[in-house]
Amino acid sequence: MKTKNIVTAMGVILVAIAAFKTSVIGYYPSEMVWIIPLYLIGIVVALVGRKMAAGKP
C-alpha cells in the first residue's frame, strides 16, 4: 500500500473512533477534553494524506 493511502486511512480511523464513542457508546462532558482533539487530529491527518504527493508508479 502506498504511504498516501495509509496516512489517509489512519485519519479516517481516528474520526471513526471518535464518532463511535460519541454516538454509539455515549460520553460524559468531561470526556470532551480528548474526544474533540481526536476529531481534529483525525481530520487533519486525513486531509494531509489526501494532499500528499502520489508515489511513482
C-alpha positions as semicolon CSV with decimal commas, in nm:
position;residue;x (nm);y (nm);z (nm)
1;M;0,000;0,000;0,000
2;K;0,114;0,349;-0,068
3;T;0,202;0,585;0,216
4;K;-0,065;0,828;0,099
5;N;-0,338;0,566;0,146
6;I;-0,205;0,456;0,485
7;V;-0,199;0,812;0,623
8;T;-0,549;0,881;0,491
9;A;-0,678;0,556;0,643
10;M;-0,526;0,645;0,981
11;G;-0,709;0,978;0,982
12;V;-1,039;0,818;0,885
13;I;-0,998;0,555;1,157
14;L;-0,937;0,824;1,421
15;V;-1,251;1,010;1,316
16;A;-1,448;0,684;1,314
17;I;-1,333;0,603;1,669
18;A;-1,440;0,945;1,792
19;A;-1,775;0,921;1,612
20;F;-1,840;0,573;1,751
21;K;-1,757;0,688;2,102
22;T;-1,984;0,993;2,089
23;S;-2,281;0,844;1,905
24;V;-2,299;0,476;1,999
25;I;-2,134;0,442;2,338
26;G;-2,217;0,788;2,468
27;Y;-1,995;1,020;2,664
28;Y;-1,967;1,230;2,975
29;P;-1,895;1,603;2,935
30;S;-1,555;1,553;3,098
31;E;-1,455;1,321;2,810
32;M;-1,487;1,601;2,555
33;V;-1,133;1,702;2,654
34;W;-0,999;1,413;2,443
35;I;-1,287;1,350;2,200
36;I;-1,273;1,692;2,030
37;P;-0,894;1,675;1,973
38;L;-0,939;1,321;1,838
39;Y;-1,183;1,455;1,578
40;L;-0,948;1,741;1,488
41;I;-0,637;1,524;1,463
42;G;-0,823;1,267;1,254
43;I;-0,950;1,528;1,011
44;V;-0,607;1,691;0,977
45;V;-0,431;1,357;0,923
46;A;-0,689;1,251;0,662
47;L;-0,652;1,581;0,477
48;V;-0,273;1,562;0,486
49;G;-0,292;1,209;0,349
50;R;-0,515;1,319;0,062
51;K;-0,284;1,612;-0,025
52;M;0,037;1,408;-0,020
53;A;0,216;1,364;-0,348
54;A;0,145;1,034;-0,515
55;G;0,433;0,791;-0,529
56;K;0,598;0,697;-0,857
57;P;0,416;0,414;-1,037
